[in-house]
């Protein structure tokens, strides 16, 4: 009886151990999740600052206003003792001649405390025309800086150049509308010019 009971107890214990082993599940091993590294911020690049190109009349002449550079018909013209002669085209015998005419008027046209000079110059592009322009030579601490030229007309008859406050007043005779260029200028014209942002404007 005791042997039978002992055998039964041993069998029950063995079955219990076997069931426990079968029902035991493996515990999942946690895996480390790698955190993606933050992408590096883009390195700022230096943006080249565009430098405004100086206008043709920005050059300063230390010697005098008759040696300064003026902008005539959109092109820089540098006078030497009041005269400039350049080829009308590469290799051409024809010359574009720009020269100091006169009729000066002196005033502080740009309000910087220095006295400037307004006057008339002419340009002959190589044909029969002679174009008259008004310009101003601006006095600076380093010399003279020429402005752009304002067209007065072709083969006109300049009369006088005067000052009204800080404005340049140019008077001249021109032809009537439709008159031939052979006719003598007979119509009085007056143009009042001023310096605005460094440029001569009507």
Secondary structure, 3 states (H helix, E strand, C coil): CHHHHHHHHHHHHHHHHHHHHHHCCCCCCCCCCCCCCCCCCCCCCCCCCCCCCCCHHHCCECCCHHHCEEEECCEEEECECCEEEEECCCCCCCEEEEEEEEEEEEECCCCCCCCEEEEEEEEECCCCCCEEEEEEEEEECCEEEECECEEEEECCEEEEEEEECCEEEEEEEECCCCCCCCCCCCEEEEEEEEEECCEEEC
